[in-house]
Amino acid sequence: MLTIIFGIACIAFTFFACLPQGLGWGDEVLFVLKGAAPVLAAFIGLLAILIGIADIRDRNEARREEKLNNEK
């Protein structure tokens, strides 16, 4: 319950900080998001490649086990 309240407080602060009448950090937030987008995209792409490789290995392993079970 405490974590939900903390999460709501963080979201409320973020919203308040981005408002022009609040702290007015909207431009800085956009600047950070623009800079972080390519890096985040690279990490997501790398993660997708690694998951794809692991999936291919798992499929091959399952085929091998199935063949071994069918031969017995």
PDB file of N, CA, C and O in Angstrom:
ATOM      1  N   MET A   1       0.825  -1.194   0.000  1.00  0.00           N
ATOM      2  CA  MET A   1       0.000   0.000   0.000  1.00  0.00           C
ATOM      3  C   MET A   1       0.871   1.261   0.000  1.00  0.00           C
ATOM      4  O   MET A   1       0.583   2.246  -0.680  1.00  0.00           O
ATOM      5  N   LEU A   2       1.933   1.188   0.780  1.00  0.00           N
ATOM      6  CA  LEU A   2       2.827   2.340   0.868  1.00  0.00           C
ATOM      7  C   LEU A   2       3.495   2.615  -0.482  1.00  0.00           C
ATOM      8  O   LEU A   2       3.695   3.769  -0.860  1.00  0.00           O
ATOM      9  N   THR A   3       3.837   1.546  -1.200  1.00  0.00           N
ATOM     10  CA  THR A   3       4.479   1.746  -2.502  1.00  0.00           C
ATOM     11  C   THR A   3       3.528   2.365  -3.511  1.00  0.00           C
ATOM     12  O   THR A   3       3.954   3.139  -4.368  1.00  0.00           O
ATOM     13  N   ILE A   4       2.243   2.037  -3.422  1.00  0.00           N
ATOM     14  CA  ILE A   4       1.255   2.643  -4.324  1.00  0.00           C
ATOM     15  C   ILE A   4       1.138   4.135  -4.039  1.00  0.00           C
ATOM     16  O   ILE A   4       1.094   4.948  -4.963  1.00  0.00           O
ATOM     17  N   ILE A   5       1.087   4.489  -2.771  1.00  0.00           N
ATOM     18  CA  ILE A   5       1.008   5.909  -2.394  1.00  0.00           C
ATOM     19  C   ILE A   5       2.268   6.642  -2.848  1.00  0.00           C
ATOM     20  O   ILE A   5       2.191   7.759  -3.360  1.00  0.00           O
ATOM     21  N   PHE A   6       3.420   6.014  -2.660  1.00  0.00           N
ATOM     22  CA  PHE A   6       4.678   6.625  -3.104  1.00  0.00           C
ATOM     23  C   PHE A   6       4.691   6.810  -4.624  1.00  0.00           C
ATOM     24  O   PHE A   6       5.126   7.848  -5.123  1.00  0.00           O
ATOM     25  N   GLY A   7       4.213   5.800  -5.354  1.00  0.00           N
ATOM     26  CA  GLY A   7       4.158   5.903  -6.819  1.00  0.00           C
ATOM     27  C   GLY A   7       3.240   7.026  -7.274  1.00  0.00           C
ATOM     28  O   GLY A   7       3.577   7.775  -8.191  1.00  0.00           O
ATOM     29  N   ILE A   8       2.086   7.145  -6.638  1.00  0.00           N
ATOM     30  CA  ILE A   8       1.152   8.229  -6.986  1.00  0.00           C
ATOM     31  C   ILE A   8       1.774   9.581  -6.680  1.00  0.00           C
ATOM     32  O   ILE A   8       1.606  10.525  -7.452  1.00  0.00           O
ATOM     33  N   ALA A   9       2.495   9.691  -5.558  1.00  0.00           N
ATOM     34  CA  ALA A   9       3.158  10.947  -5.202  1.00  0.00           C
ATOM     35  C   ALA A   9       4.240  11.303  -6.228  1.00  0.00           C
ATOM     36  O   ALA A   9       4.386  12.469  -6.595  1.00  0.00           O
ATOM     37  N   CYS A  10       4.989  10.315  -6.683  1.00  0.00           N
ATOM     38  CA  CYS A  10       6.025  10.574  -7.691  1.00  0.00           C
ATOM     39  C   CYS A  10       5.416  11.035  -9.009  1.00  0.00           C
ATOM     40  O   CYS A  10       5.933  11.952  -9.647  1.00  0.00           O
ATOM     41  N   ILE A  11       4.321  10.402  -9.416  1.00  0.00           N
ATOM     42  CA  ILE A  11       3.649  10.810 -10.655  1.00  0.00           C
ATOM     43  C   ILE A  11       3.092  12.224 -10.511  1.00  0.00           C
ATOM     44  O   ILE A  11       3.194  13.029 -11.436  1.00  0.00           O
ATOM     45  N   ALA A  12       2.507  12.527  -9.361  1.00  0.00           N
ATOM     46  CA  ALA A  12       1.961  13.874  -9.129  1.00  0.00           C
ATOM     47  C   ALA A  12       3.074  14.923  -9.166  1.00  0.00           C
ATOM     48  O   ALA A  12       2.901  15.995  -9.746  1.00  0.00           O
ATOM     49  N   PHE A  13       4.218  14.612  -8.544  1.00  0.00           N
ATOM     50  CA  PHE A  13       5.337  15.551  -8.578  1.00  0.00           C
ATOM     51  C   PHE A  13       5.834  15.770 -10.003  1.00  0.00           C
ATOM     52  O   PHE A  13       6.120  16.898 -10.403  1.00  0.00           O
ATOM     53  N   THR A  14       5.934  14.677 -10.769  1.00  0.00           N
ATOM     54  CA  THR A  14       6.384  14.789 -12.152  1.00  0.00           C
ATOM     55  C   THR A  14       5.443  15.667 -12.958  1.00  0.00           C
ATOM     56  O   THR A  14       5.884  16.525 -13.723  1.00  0.00           O
ATOM     57  N   PHE A  15       4.153  15.452 -12.785  1.00  0.00           N
ATOM     58  CA  PHE A  15       3.159  16.264 -13.493  1.00  0.00           C
ATOM     59  C   PHE A  15       3.279  17.730 -13.092  1.00  0.00           C
ATOM     60  O   PHE A  15       3.259  18.614 -13.948  1.00  0.00           O
ATOM     61  N   PHE A  16       3.405  17.988 -11.785  1.00  0.00           N
ATOM     62  CA  PHE A  16       3.541  19.352 -11.290  1.00  0.00           C
ATOM     63  C   PHE A  16       4.827  20.002 -11.799  1.00  0.00           C
ATOM     64  O   PHE A  16       4.832  21.185 -12.142  1.00  0.00           O
ATOM     65  N   ALA A  17       5.917  19.232 -11.848  1.00  0.00           N
ATOM     66  CA  ALA A  17       7.198  19.790 -12.276  1.00  0.00           C
ATOM     67  C   ALA A  17       7.188  20.180 -13.750  1.00  0.00           C
ATOM     68  O   ALA A  17       7.890  21.109 -14.149  1.00  0.00           O
ATOM     69  N   CYS A  18       6.399  19.478 -14.562  1.00  0.00           N
ATOM     70  CA  CYS A  18       6.369  19.763 -15.996  1.00  0.00           C
ATOM     71  C   CYS A  18       5.411  20.893 -16.360  1.00  0.00           C
ATOM     72  O   CYS A  18       5.493  21.441 -17.459  1.00  0.00           O
ATOM     73  N   LEU A  19       4.516  21.242 -15.462  1.00  0.00           N
ATOM     74  CA  LEU A  19       3.573  22.324 -15.752  1.00  0.00           C
ATOM     75  C   LEU A  19       4.286  23.674 -15.776  1.00  0.00           C
ATOM     76  O   LEU A  19       5.178  23.914 -14.963  1.00  0.00           O
ATOM     77  N   PRO A  20       3.903  24.554 -16.696  1.00  0.00           N
ATOM     78  CA  PRO A  20       4.522  25.891 -16.719  1.00  0.00           C
ATOM     79  C   PRO A  20       4.243  26.681 -15.438  1.00  0.00           C
ATOM     80  O   PRO A  20       5.080  27.477 -15.013  1.00  0.00           O
ATOM     81  N   GLN A  21       3.086  26.473 -14.822  1.00  0.00           N
ATOM     82  CA  GLN A  21       2.760  27.183 -13.585  1.00  0.00           C
ATOM     83  C   GLN A  21       3.459  26.549 -12.379  1.00  0.00           C
ATOM     84  O   GLN A  21       3.583  27.178 -11.327  1.00  0.00           O
ATOM     85  N   GLY A  22       3.906  25.326 -12.532  1.00  0.00           N
ATOM     86  CA  GLY A  22       4.595  24.633 -11.441  1.00  0.00           C
ATOM     87  C   GLY A  22       6.064  24.984 -11.458  1.00  0.00           C
ATOM     88  O   GLY A  22       6.427  26.155 -11.350  1.00  0.00           O
ATOM     89  N   LEU A  23       6.903  23.991 -11.591  1.00  0.00           N
ATOM     90  CA  LEU A  23       8.339  24.233 -11.614  1.00  0.00           C
ATOM     91  C   LEU A  23       8.840  24.615 -13.002  1.00  0.00           C
ATOM     92  O   LEU A  23       9.933  25.163 -13.143  1.00  0.00           O
ATOM     93  N   GLY A  24       8.045  24.327 -14.019  1.00  0.00           N
ATOM     94  CA  GLY A  24       8.416  24.711 -15.379  1.00  0.00           C
ATOM     95  C   GLY A  24       9.564  23.921 -15.960  1.00  0.00           C
ATOM     96  O   GLY A  24      10.345  24.460 -16.744  1.00  0.00           O
ATOM     97  N   TRP A  25       9.687  22.664 -15.598  1.00  0.00           N
ATOM     98  CA  TRP A  25      10.781  21.835 -16.082  1.00  0.00           C
ATOM     99  C   TRP A  25      10.437  21.122 -17.376  1.00  0.00           C
ATOM    100  O   TRP A  25      11.166  20.213 -17.772  1.00  0.00           O
ATOM    101  N   GLY A  26       9.387  21.483 -18.035  1.00  0.00           N
ATOM    102  CA  GLY A  26       8.934  20.793 -19.237  1.00  0.00           C
ATOM    103  C   GLY A  26       9.984  20.728 -20.329  1.00  0.00           C
ATOM    104  O   GLY A  26      10.186  19.677 -20.937  1.00  0.00           O
ATOM    105  N   ASP A  27      10.656  21.850 -20.584  1.00  0.00           N
ATOM    106  CA  ASP A  27      11.674  21.878 -21.638  1.00  0.00           C
ATOM    107  C   ASP A  27      12.858  20.970 -21.298  1.00  0.00           C
ATOM    108  O   ASP A  27      13.387  20.279 -22.169  1.00  0.00           O
ATOM    109  N   GLU A  28      13.271  20.976 -20.029  1.00  0.00           N
ATOM    110  CA  GLU A  28      14.383  20.123 -19.621  1.00  0.00           C
ATOM    111  C   GLU A  28      14.008  18.642 -19.711  1.00  0.00           C
ATOM    112  O   GLU A  28      14.831  17.811 -20.095  1.00  0.00           O
ATOM    113  N   VAL A  29      12.776  18.322 -19.360  1.00  0.00           N
ATOM    114  CA  VAL A  29      12.322  16.934 -19.453  1.00  0.00           C
ATOM    115  C   VAL A  29      12.336  16.484 -20.907  1.00  0.00           C
ATOM    116  O   VAL A  29      12.782  15.375 -21.204  1.00  0.00           O
ATOM    117  N   LEU A  30      11.859  17.315 -21.810  1.00  0.00           N
ATOM    118  CA  LEU A  30      11.885  16.969 -23.230  1.00  0.00           C
ATOM    119  C   LEU A  30      13.314  16.824 -23.745  1.00  0.00           C
ATOM    120  O   LEU A  30      13.594  15.943 -24.558  1.00  0.00           O
ATOM    121  N   PHE A  31      14.211  17.677 -23.279  1.00  0.00           N
ATOM    122  CA  PHE A  31      15.617  17.598 -23.672  1.00  0.00           C
ATOM    123  C   PHE A  31      16.217  16.251 -23.260  1.00  0.00           C
ATOM    124  O   PHE A  31      16.914  15.609 -24.047  1.00  0.00           O
ATOM    125  N   VAL A  32      15.944  15.831 -22.031  1.00  0.00           N
ATOM    126  CA  VAL A  32      16.461  14.552 -21.543  1.00  0.00           C
ATOM    127  C   VAL A  32      15.839  13.398 -22.317  1.00  0.00           C
ATOM    128  O   VAL A  32      16.537  12.452 -22.681  1.00  0.00           O
ATOM    129  N   LEU A  33      14.537  13.466 -22.571  1.00  0.00           N
ATOM    130  CA  LEU A  33      13.876  12.392 -23.311  1.00  0.00           C
ATOM    131  C   LEU A  33      14.413  12.271 -24.733  1.00  0.00           C
ATOM    132  O   LEU A  33      14.590  11.165 -25.244  1.00  0.00           O
ATOM    133  N   LYS A  34      14.672  13.414 -25.369  1.00  0.00           N
ATOM    134  CA  LYS A  34      15.232  13.380 -26.717  1.00  0.00           C
ATOM    135  C   LYS A  34      16.631  12.770 -26.715  1.00  0.00           C
ATOM    136  O   LYS A  34      16.985  12.037 -27.638  1.00  0.00           O
ATOM    137  N   GLY A  35      17.416  13.059 -25.705  1.00  0.00           N
ATOM    138  CA  GLY A  35      18.758  12.515 -25.622  1.00  0.00           C
ATOM    139  C   GLY A  35      18.772  11.044 -25.241  1.00  0.00           C
ATOM    140  O   GLY A  35      19.653  10.296 -25.665  1.00  0.00           O
ATOM    141  N   ALA A  36      17.809  10.634 -24.451  1.00  0.00           N
ATOM    142  CA  ALA A  36      17.786   9.255 -23.974  1.00  0.00           C
ATOM    143  C   ALA A  36      17.128   8.302 -24.968  1.00  0.00           C
ATOM    144  O   ALA A  36      17.349   7.093 -24.894  1.00  0.00           O
ATOM    145  N   ALA A  37      16.339   8.813 -25.881  1.00  0.00           N
ATOM    146  CA  ALA A  37      15.599   7.956 -26.814  1.00  0.00           C
ATOM    147  C   ALA A  37      16.520   7.072 -27.668  1.00  0.00           C
ATOM    148  O   ALA A  37      16.257   5.873 -27.767  1.00  0.00           O
ATOM    149  N   PRO A  38      17.579   7.599 -28.284  1.00  0.00           N
ATOM    150  CA  PRO A  38      18.448   6.721 -29.080  1.00  0.00           C
ATOM    151  C   PRO A  38      19.163   5.663 -28.238  1.00  0.00           C
ATOM    152  O   PRO A  38      19.307   4.519 -28.668  1.00  0.00           O
ATOM    153  N   VAL A  39      19.604   6.039 -27.052  1.00  0.00           N
ATOM    154  CA  VAL A  39      20.285   5.090 -26.179  1.00  0.00           C
ATOM    155  C   VAL A  39      19.314   3.997 -25.741  1.00  0.00           C
ATOM    156  O   VAL A  39      19.658   2.815 -25.743  1.00  0.00           O
ATOM    157  N   LEU A  40      18.108   4.395 -25.368  1.00  0.00           N
ATOM    158  CA  LEU A  40      17.092   3.436 -24.960  1.00  0.00           C
ATOM    159  C   LEU A  40      16.724   2.509 -26.120  1.00  0.00           C
ATOM    160  O   LEU A  40      16.536   1.310 -25.918  1.00  0.00           O
ATOM    161  N   ALA A  41      16.620   3.051 -27.317  1.00  0.00           N
ATOM    162  CA  ALA A  41      16.316   2.232 -28.489  1.00  0.00           C
ATOM    163  C   ALA A  41      17.430   1.216 -28.749  1.00  0.00           C
ATOM    164  O   ALA A  41      17.152   0.075 -29.118  1.00  0.00           O
ATOM    165  N   ALA A  42      18.681   1.620 -28.560  1.00  0.00           N
ATOM    166  CA  ALA A  42      19.802   0.692 -28.750  1.00  0.00           C
ATOM    167  C   ALA A  42      19.749  -0.435 -27.724  1.00  0.00           C
ATOM    168  O   ALA A  42      19.959  -1.596 -28.077  1.00  0.00           O
ATOM    169  N   PHE A  43      19.474  -0.117 -26.469  1.00  0.00           N
ATOM    170  CA  PHE A  43      19.377  -1.148 -25.443  1.00  0.00           C
ATOM    171  C   PHE A  43      18.207  -2.091 -25.703  1.00  0.00           C
ATOM    172  O   PHE A  43      18.337  -3.302 -25.526  1.00  0.00           O
ATOM    173  N   ILE A  44      17.079  -1.554 -26.116  1.00  0.00           N
ATOM    174  CA  ILE A  44      15.918  -2.390 -26.416  1.00  0.00           C
ATOM    175  C   ILE A  44      16.222  -3.299 -27.613  1.00  0.00           C
ATOM    176  O   ILE A  44      15.852  -4.473 -27.609  1.00  0.00           O
ATOM    177  N   GLY A  45      16.890  -2.765 -28.627  1.00  0.00           N
ATOM    178  CA  GLY A  45      17.270  -3.573 -29.783  1.00  0.00           C
ATOM    179  C   GLY A  45      18.221  -4.693 -29.399  1.00  0.00           C
ATOM    180  O   GLY A  45      18.059  -5.827 -29.852  1.00  0.00           O
ATOM    181  N   LEU A  46      19.208  -4.390 -28.572  1.00  0.00           N
ATOM    182  CA  LEU A  46      20.148  -5.407 -28.111  1.00  0.00           C
ATOM    183  C   LEU A  46      19.431  -6.477 -27.297  1.00  0.00           C
ATOM    184  O   LEU A  46      19.701  -7.668 -27.458  1.00  0.00           O
ATOM    185  N   LEU A  47      18.533  -6.065 -26.440  1.00  0.00           N
ATOM    186  CA  LEU A  47      17.762  -7.013 -25.646  1.00  0.00           C
ATOM    187  C   LEU A  47      16.895  -7.908 -26.531  1.00  0.00           C
ATOM    188  O   LEU A  47      16.774  -9.106 -26.278  1.00  0.00           O
ATOM    189  N   ALA A  48      16.297  -7.328 -27.561  1.00  0.00           N
ATOM    190  CA  ALA A  48      15.470  -8.112 -28.480  1.00  0.00           C
ATOM    191  C   ALA A  48      16.317  -9.149 -29.227  1.00  0.00           C
ATOM    192  O   ALA A  48      15.874 -10.279 -29.429  1.00  0.00           O
ATOM    193  N   ILE A  49      17.516  -8.775 -29.631  1.00  0.00           N
ATOM    194  CA  ILE A  49      18.410  -9.713 -30.306  1.00  0.00           C
ATOM    195  C   ILE A  49      18.778 -10.865 -29.373  1.00  0.00           C
ATOM    196  O   ILE A  49      18.743 -12.028 -29.776  1.00  0.00           O
ATOM    197  N   LEU A  50      19.131 -10.543 -28.130  1.00  0.00           N
ATOM    198  CA  LEU A  50      19.502 -11.582 -27.174  1.00  0.00           C
ATOM    199  C   LEU A  50      18.329 -12.516 -26.869  1.00  0.00           C
ATOM    200  O   LEU A  50      18.522 -13.725 -26.748  1.00  0.00           O
ATOM    201  N   ILE A  51      17.138 -11.977 -26.747  1.00  0.00           N
ATOM    202  CA  ILE A  51      15.957 -12.808 -26.513  1.00  0.00           C
ATOM    203  C   ILE A  51      15.688 -13.691 -27.723  1.00  0.00           C
ATOM    204  O   ILE A  51      15.323 -14.857 -27.568  1.00  0.00           O
ATOM    205  N   GLY A  52      15.863 -13.151 -28.922  1.00  0.00           N
ATOM    206  CA  GLY A  52      15.673 -13.935 -30.140  1.00  0.00           C
ATOM    207  C   GLY A  52      16.656 -15.086 -30.239  1.00  0.00           C
ATOM    208  O   GLY A  52      16.277 -16.192 -30.622  1.00  0.00           O
ATOM    209  N   ILE A  53      17.915 -14.841 -29.898  1.00  0.00           N
ATOM    210  CA  ILE A  53      18.931 -15.897 -29.923  1.00  0.00           C
ATOM    211  C   ILE A  53      18.591 -16.975 -28.901  1.00  0.00           C
ATOM    212  O   ILE A  53      18.695 -18.166 -29.197  1.00  0.00           O
ATOM    213  N   ALA A  54      18.189 -16.567 -27.705  1.00  0.00           N
ATOM    214  CA  ALA A  54      17.822 -17.537 -26.674  1.00  0.00           C
ATOM    215  C   ALA A  54      16.611 -18.365 -27.102  1.00  0.00           C
ATOM    216  O   ALA A  54      16.539 -19.560 -26.816  1.00  0.00           O
ATOM    217  N   ASP A  55      15.666 -17.728 -27.785  1.00  0.00           N
ATOM    218  CA  ASP A  55      14.481 -18.443 -28.253  1.00  0.00           C
ATOM    219  C   ASP A  55      14.854 -19.483 -29.302  1.00  0.00           C
ATOM    220  O   ASP A  55      14.340 -20.601 -29.277  1.00  0.00           O
ATOM    221  N   ILE A  56      15.740 -19.126 -30.218  1.00  0.00           N
ATOM    222  CA  ILE A  56      16.189 -20.074 -31.243  1.00  0.00           C
ATOM    223  C   ILE A  56      16.904 -21.250 -30.592  1.00  0.00           C
ATOM    224  O   ILE A  56      16.686 -22.397 -30.982  1.00  0.00           O
ATOM    225  N   ARG A  57      17.753 -20.983 -29.608  1.00  0.00           N
ATOM    226  CA  ARG A  57      18.454 -22.059 -28.909  1.00  0.00           C
ATOM    227  C   ARG A  57      17.469 -22.973 -28.179  1.00  0.00           C
ATOM    228  O   ARG A  57      17.620 -24.194 -28.198  1.00  0.00           O
ATOM    229  N   ASP A  58      16.469 -22.383 -27.540  1.00  0.00           N
ATOM    230  CA  ASP A  58      15.461 -23.187 -26.832  1.00  0.00           C
ATOM    231  C   ASP A  58      14.677 -24.067 -27.792  1.00  0.00           C
ATOM    232  O   ASP A  58      14.392 -25.224 -27.481  1.00  0.00           O
ATOM    233  N   ARG A  59      14.329 -23.537 -28.944  1.00  0.00           N
ATOM    234  CA  ARG A  59      13.604 -24.336 -29.942  1.00  0.00           C
ATOM    235  C   ARG A  59      14.458 -25.509 -30.421  1.00  0.00           C
ATOM    236  O   ARG A  59      13.969 -26.633 -30.536  1.00  0.00           O
ATOM    237  N   ASN A  60      15.730 -25.243 -30.699  1.00  0.00           N
ATOM    238  CA  ASN A  60      16.625 -26.313 -31.143  1.00  0.00           C
ATOM    239  C   ASN A  60      16.790 -27.374 -30.057  1.00  0.00           C
ATOM    240  O   ASN A  60      16.795 -28.569 -30.349  1.00  0.00           O
ATOM    241  N   GLU A  61      16.922 -26.945 -28.828  1.00  0.00           N
ATOM    242  CA  GLU A  61      17.041 -27.880 -27.706  1.00  0.00           C
ATOM    243  C   GLU A  61      15.779 -28.734 -27.576  1.00  0.00           C
ATOM    244  O   GLU A  61      15.866 -29.938 -27.340  1.00  0.00           O
ATOM    245  N   ALA A  62      14.610 -28.115 -27.730  1.00  0.00           N
ATOM    246  CA  ALA A  62      13.346 -28.857 -27.644  1.00  0.00           C
ATOM    247  C   ALA A  62      13.243 -29.875 -28.774  1.00  0.00           C
ATOM    248  O   ALA A  62      12.759 -30.985 -28.556  1.00  0.00           O
ATOM    249  N   ARG A  63      13.686 -29.520 -29.970  1.00  0.00           N
ATOM    250  CA  ARG A  63      13.666 -30.458 -31.103  1.00  0.00           C
ATOM    251  C   ARG A  63      14.578 -31.649 -30.841  1.00  0.00           C
ATOM    252  O   ARG A  63      14.218 -32.792 -31.122  1.00  0.00           O
ATOM    253  N   ARG A  64      15.765 -31.371 -30.299  1.00  0.00           N
ATOM    254  CA  ARG A  64      16.702 -32.452 -29.988  1.00  0.00           C
ATOM    255  C   ARG A  64      16.113 -33.405 -28.945  1.00  0.00           C
ATOM    256  O   ARG A  64      16.196 -34.625 -29.093  1.00  0.00           O
ATOM    257  N   GLU A  65      15.527 -32.847 -27.907  1.00  0.00           N
ATOM    258  CA  GLU A  65      14.928 -33.685 -26.868  1.00  0.00           C
ATOM    259  C   GLU A  65      13.762 -34.489 -27.418  1.00  0.00           C
ATOM    260  O   GLU A  65      13.578 -35.651 -27.054  1.00  0.00           O
ATOM    261  N   GLU A  66      12.969 -33.872 -28.300  1.00  0.00           N
ATOM    262  CA  GLU A  66      11.847 -34.579 -28.899  1.00  0.00           C
ATOM    263  C   GLU A  66      12.349 -35.737 -29.755  1.00  0.00           C
ATOM    264  O   GLU A  66      11.773 -36.823 -29.713  1.00  0.00           O
ATOM    265  N   LYS A  67      13.396 -35.529 -30.520  1.00  0.00           N
ATOM    266  CA  LYS A  67      13.967 -36.591 -31.347  1.00  0.00           C
ATOM    267  C   LYS A  67      14.490 -37.733 -30.479  1.00  0.00           C
ATOM    268  O   LYS A  67      14.292 -38.906 -30.797  1.00  0.00           O
ATOM    269  N   LEU A  68      15.159 -37.381 -29.379  1.00  0.00           N
ATOM    270  CA  LEU A  68      15.685 -38.400 -28.477  1.00  0.00           C
ATOM    271  C   LEU A  68      14.549 -39.193 -27.845  1.00  0.00           C
ATOM    272  O   LEU A  68      14.658 -40.411 -27.703  1.00  0.00           O
ATOM    273  N   ASN A  69      13.476 -38.538 -27.468  1.00  0.00           N
ATOM    274  CA  ASN A  69      12.335 -39.218 -26.864  1.00  0.00           C
ATOM    275  C   ASN A  69      11.618 -40.110 -27.870  1.00  0.00           C
ATOM    276  O   ASN A  69      11.117 -41.175 -27.508  1.00  0.00           O
ATOM    277  N   ASN A  70      11.565 -39.685 -29.123  1.00  0.00           N
ATOM    278  CA  ASN A  70      10.914 -40.482 -30.165  1.00  0.00           C
ATOM    279  C   ASN A  70      11.737 -41.709 -30.538  1.00  0.00           C
ATOM    280  O   ASN A  70      11.181 -42.735 -30.931  1.00  0.00           O
ATOM    281  N   GLU A  71      13.072 -41.608 -30.415  1.00  0.00           N
ATOM    282  CA  GLU A  71      13.940 -42.723 -30.759  1.00  0.00           C
ATOM    283  C   GLU A  71      13.900 -43.829 -29.702  1.00  0.00           C
ATOM    284  O   GLU A  71      14.171 -44.989 -30.012  1.00  0.00           O
ATOM    285  N   LYS A  72      13.570 -43.485 -28.483  1.00  0.00           N
ATOM    286  CA  LYS A  72      13.539 -44.472 -27.395  1.00  0.00           C
ATOM    287  C   LYS A  72      12.343 -45.305 -27.491  1.00  0.00           C
ATOM    288  O   LYS A  72      12.141 -46.194 -26.663  1.00  0.00           O
TER     289      LYS A  72
END
